[in-house]
Amino acid sequence: MSDDSDFEVISRLWQEFWAAPFPARLRGVELAGQDMVLLDADLAGCVSTWVNNGGELDAWRLGILGECLTALEEALPQITDAEGLDYYRRLHHMSRLTLMATPQATG
C-alpha cells in the first residue's frame, strides 16, 4: 500500500472529483483521438479501484492508468473552455498522483 498521506490526499481528491459534474460541452467530443467521456470513465475507474483497494492496483489497471494518463496529456491542450479544463486538470492531477503512489502492481 502507498504512504498514508498519499492515500489521504488521493481519497480527498477522489471525493472532490466525484462531486463535480461532467462538463456538458465535452460529452460526445473526441480530442487527440480520445473520446473524452470514455477517457474520464477509464481514469476514474482506476482511481476508484485504487481507493477502494486501500492504495493498491492490479497490473491490468495500472497499465490502463498509465496509457490513459498519456492520452489525457495529449488532449488537455485542446480543451478550450474553463469548466472542461478545470475538470480534466483535476482528473489529471488525481490520476498522476495515483500512478506515482503505486510503485508496483498487485495481483
Backbone as JSON, one array per atom type, in Angstrom:
{
  "sequence": "MSDDSDFEVISRLWQEFWAAPFPARLRGVELAGQDMVLLDADLAGCVSTWVNNGGELDAWRLGILGECLTALEEALPQITDAEGLDYYRRLHHMSRLTLMATPQATG",
  "N": [[0.84, -1.19, 0.0], [0.36, 2.3, -0.54], [1.98, 5.23, 0.85], [0.46, 6.58, 3.8], [-0.23, 9.34, 3.73], [-0.33, 9.85, 0.98], [-2.51, 8.24, 0.34], [-4.56, 9.48, 1.79], [-4.62, 12.05, 0.6], [-5.23, 11.43, -2.11], [-7.66, 10.11, -1.75], [-9.22, 12.23, -0.77], [-9.13, 13.95, -3.0], [-10.45, 12.28, -4.79], [-13.05, 12.24, -3.7], [-13.76, 14.94, -4.06], [-13.62, 15.08, -6.84], [-15.59, 13.24, -7.56], [-17.87, 14.6, -6.78], [-18.04, 16.64, -8.6], [-19.66, 17.88, -11.52], [-19.78, 16.37, -14.78], [-18.3, 18.04, -17.51], [-20.57, 19.4, -19.66], [-20.15, 20.32, -22.29], [-18.18, 18.69, -23.29], [-19.2, 16.23, -23.69], [-19.53, 13.51, -25.8], [-17.45, 14.36, -27.38], [-14.4, 14.15, -29.18], [-10.98, 14.42, -28.57], [-7.67, 14.73, -29.56], [-7.89, 12.21, -30.63], [-9.26, 10.81, -28.68], [-12.15, 9.74, -27.0], [-13.74, 11.79, -24.83], [-15.5, 11.23, -22.71], [-15.18, 8.47, -22.34], [-12.47, 8.41, -21.7], [-12.49, 9.8, -19.3], [-14.07, 7.99, -17.79], [-12.45, 5.67, -17.78], [-10.08, 6.55, -16.44], [-11.16, 7.48, -14.0], [-12.28, 5.11, -13.08], [-10.0, 3.56, -12.57], [-8.77, 5.07, -10.53], [-10.79, 4.99, -8.59], [-10.85, 2.22, -8.05], [-8.27, 1.94, -6.98], [-8.51, 3.5, -4.63], [-10.58, 2.09, -3.32], [-9.3, -0.32, -2.92], [-7.5, 0.15, -0.94], [-5.22, 1.55, -1.71], [-3.92, 0.05, -3.62], [-3.3, -1.43, -6.84], [-4.07, -3.52, -9.54], [-2.04, -5.11, -12.12], [-3.17, -4.9, -14.69], [-5.01, -2.69, -14.51], [-3.21, -0.76, -13.72], [-1.68, -0.5, -16.02], [-3.66, 0.51, -17.76], [-4.21, 2.93, -16.47], [-1.75, 4.31, -16.81], [-1.63, 4.47, -19.65], [-3.98, 5.89, -20.26], [-3.52, 8.25, -18.88], [-1.41, 9.32, -20.34], [-2.79, 9.73, -22.75], [-4.64, 11.65, -21.91], [-2.9, 13.75, -21.34], [-2.19, 14.45, -23.9], [-4.6, 15.36, -24.87], [-5.38, 17.48, -23.19], [-4.27, 20.13, -23.93], [-6.03, 20.81, -25.93], [-8.46, 21.39, -24.88], [-10.72, 23.91, -24.52], [-12.59, 25.34, -23.0], [-13.22, 26.8, -19.77], [-14.53, 25.33, -17.72], [-14.33, 22.65, -18.59], [-11.55, 22.43, -18.72], [-10.78, 22.82, -16.04], [-12.02, 20.58, -14.88], [-10.77, 18.38, -16.2], [-8.09, 18.89, -15.61], [-8.11, 18.49, -12.86], [-8.75, 15.76, -12.83], [-6.48, 14.8, -14.14], [-4.43, 15.5, -12.31], [-5.16, 13.99, -10.03], [-5.07, 11.39, -11.1], [-2.4, 11.2, -11.89], [-1.08, 11.41, -9.4], [-2.04, 9.05, -8.27], [-0.89, 7.11, -9.95], [1.83, 7.6, -9.4], [1.87, 6.92, -6.73], [1.69, 4.25, -6.75], [3.89, 2.02, -6.78], [4.33, -0.56, -7.72], [2.5, -3.1, -9.38], [-0.22, -5.03, -8.05], [-1.34, -8.39, -7.53]],
  "CA": [[0.0, 0.0, 0.0], [1.11, 3.54, -0.62], [2.1, 6.03, 2.06], [-0.84, 7.04, 4.29], [-0.54, 10.69, 3.28], [-0.76, 9.72, -0.41], [-3.85, 7.68, 0.34], [-5.48, 10.52, 2.27], [-4.72, 13.09, -0.43], [-5.94, 10.91, -3.28], [-9.04, 9.87, -1.32], [-9.89, 13.54, -0.72], [-9.29, 14.38, -4.39], [-11.48, 11.43, -5.38], [-14.35, 12.73, -3.23], [-13.99, 16.22, -4.75], [-13.85, 14.76, -8.25], [-16.88, 12.55, -7.66], [-18.92, 15.6, -6.59], [-18.04, 17.6, -9.71], [-20.39, 17.43, -12.7], [-19.02, 16.24, -16.01], [-18.54, 19.21, -18.36], [-21.52, 19.06, -20.72], [-19.62, 20.64, -23.63], [-17.24, 17.66, -23.74], [-19.93, 14.99, -23.9], [-19.54, 13.13, -27.21], [-16.35, 15.04, -28.07], [-13.09, 13.49, -29.26], [-9.82, 15.29, -28.63], [-6.44, 13.94, -29.73], [-8.29, 10.84, -30.92], [-9.81, 10.18, -27.48], [-13.48, 10.1, -26.55], [-13.49, 12.36, -23.51], [-16.3, 10.53, -21.71], [-14.52, 7.18, -22.07], [-11.21, 8.69, -21.02], [-12.9, 10.1, -17.93], [-14.53, 6.75, -17.14], [-11.3, 4.77, -17.56], [-9.22, 7.09, -15.39], [-11.91, 7.49, -12.74], [-12.41, 3.72, -12.65], [-8.73, 3.13, -11.99], [-8.57, 5.75, -9.24], [-11.78, 4.43, -7.68], [-10.36, 0.9, -7.65], [-7.12, 2.17, -6.11], [-9.01, 3.95, -3.33], [-11.35, 1.01, -2.7], [-8.37, -1.41, -2.59], [-6.56, 0.61, 0.07], [-3.99, 2.07, -2.3], [-3.28, -0.95, -4.48], [-3.88, -1.55, -8.17], [-3.55, -4.68, -10.27], [-1.2, -4.78, -13.28], [-4.01, -4.5, -15.83], [-5.49, -1.33, -14.29], [-2.05, 0.12, -13.69], [-1.38, -0.23, -17.43], [-4.71, 1.4, -18.28], [-3.99, 4.23, -15.86], [-0.63, 4.94, -17.49], [-1.99, 4.77, -21.04], [-5.0, 6.94, -20.28], [-2.89, 9.48, -18.43], [-0.7, 9.83, -21.52], [-3.81, 10.21, -23.69], [-5.17, 12.89, -21.36], [-1.88, 14.78, -21.51], [-2.26, 14.89, -25.29], [-5.89, 16.03, -25.09], [-5.53, 18.69, -22.36], [-4.07, 21.41, -24.61], [-7.12, 21.07, -26.88], [-9.67, 21.77, -24.14], [-10.74, 25.38, -24.6], [-13.48, 26.0, -22.04], [-12.7, 26.79, -18.4], [-15.13, 24.24, -16.94], [-13.7, 21.41, -19.03], [-10.14, 22.44, -18.36], [-10.7, 22.59, -14.59], [-12.42, 19.2, -14.63], [-9.75, 17.43, -16.65], [-6.85, 19.12, -14.85], [-8.31, 17.8, -11.59], [-8.64, 14.33, -13.13], [-5.07, 14.54, -14.44], [-3.66, 15.59, -11.07], [-5.51, 12.84, -9.2], [-4.59, 10.18, -11.78], [-0.93, 11.2, -11.82], [-0.72, 11.06, -8.02], [-2.34, 7.63, -8.09], [0.15, 6.36, -10.66], [3.09, 7.77, -8.67], [1.74, 6.28, -5.41], [1.58, 2.8, -6.98], [5.19, 1.66, -7.33], [4.26, -1.81, -8.44], [1.15, -3.66, -9.45], [-0.51, -6.17, -7.2], [-2.16, -9.43, -8.17]],
  "C": [[0.88, 1.24, 0.0], [1.19, 4.2, 0.76], [0.72, 6.55, 2.48], [-1.2, 8.43, 3.79], [-0.95, 10.68, 1.81], [-2.2, 9.24, -0.47], [-4.87, 8.73, 0.76], [-5.69, 11.6, 1.23], [-5.54, 12.61, -1.61], [-7.39, 10.62, -2.93], [-9.84, 11.17, -1.27], [-10.14, 14.06, -2.13], [-10.38, 13.58, -5.09], [-12.87, 11.92, -4.97], [-14.71, 14.05, -3.92], [-14.34, 15.98, -6.22], [-15.24, 14.16, -8.43], [-18.04, 13.54, -7.56], [-19.05, 16.57, -7.76], [-18.83, 17.06, -10.91], [-19.47, 17.32, -13.91], [-19.33, 17.46, -16.89], [-19.37, 18.86, -19.61], [-20.96, 19.3, -22.13], [-18.66, 19.58, -24.16], [-17.9, 16.29, -23.91], [-20.0, 14.7, -25.4], [-18.43, 13.76, -28.03], [-15.1, 14.16, -28.06], [-12.01, 14.55, -29.37], [-8.58, 14.42, -28.68], [-6.77, 12.46, -29.93], [-8.92, 10.09, -29.75], [-11.23, 10.67, -27.22], [-13.35, 10.56, -25.1], [-14.31, 11.71, -22.4], [-15.63, 9.2, -21.34], [-13.2, 7.37, -21.33], [-11.47, 9.0, -19.55], [-13.26, 8.83, -17.18], [-13.37, 5.81, -16.84], [-10.41, 5.26, -16.43], [-9.92, 7.05, -14.03], [-12.07, 6.07, -12.2], [-11.14, 3.2, -12.01], [-8.49, 3.77, -10.63], [-9.55, 5.2, -8.2], [-11.34, 3.06, -7.16], [-9.2, 1.03, -6.69], [-7.57, 2.56, -4.71], [-9.73, 2.81, -2.61], [-10.48, -0.19, -2.31], [-7.29, -0.95, -1.61], [-5.23, 1.06, -0.49], [-3.23, 1.07, -3.14], [-4.04, -1.05, -5.79], [-3.24, -2.74, -8.87], [-2.82, -4.22, -11.54], [-2.03, -4.28, -14.46], [-4.47, -3.06, -15.69], [-4.34, -0.34, -14.22], [-1.63, 0.48, -15.12], [-2.38, 0.72, -18.05], [-4.5, 2.81, -17.75], [-2.86, 4.98, -16.57], [-0.96, 5.35, -18.92], [-2.99, 5.92, -21.13], [-4.44, 8.28, -19.81], [-2.11, 10.12, -19.58], [-1.68, 10.42, -22.53], [-4.39, 11.54, -23.2], [-4.18, 14.04, -21.52], [-1.85, 15.3, -22.94], [-3.54, 15.7, -25.56], [-6.01, 17.36, -24.34], [-5.31, 20.0, -23.11], [-5.2, 21.77, -25.59], [-8.43, 21.45, -26.19], [-9.66, 23.29, -24.01], [-11.64, 26.07, -23.58], [-12.97, 25.81, -20.62], [-13.24, 25.63, -17.58], [-14.48, 22.91, -17.3], [-12.25, 21.31, -18.62], [-9.96, 22.19, -16.86], [-10.98, 21.13, -14.26], [-11.31, 18.23, -15.0], [-8.38, 17.68, -16.02], [-6.93, 18.42, -13.49], [-8.15, 16.29, -11.77], [-7.19, 13.95, -13.41], [-4.24, 14.51, -13.16], [-3.9, 14.35, -10.19], [-4.96, 11.54, -9.8], [-3.07, 10.08, -11.71], [-0.45, 10.84, -10.42], [-0.94, 9.58, -7.76], [-1.27, 6.77, -8.75], [1.47, 6.43, -9.89], [3.06, 7.06, -7.32], [1.65, 4.76, -5.52], [2.87, 2.32, -7.61], [5.2, 0.36, -8.09], [2.85, -2.37, -8.38], [1.02, -4.81, -8.47], [-1.32, -7.19, -8.01], [-1.62, -9.8, -9.46]]
}
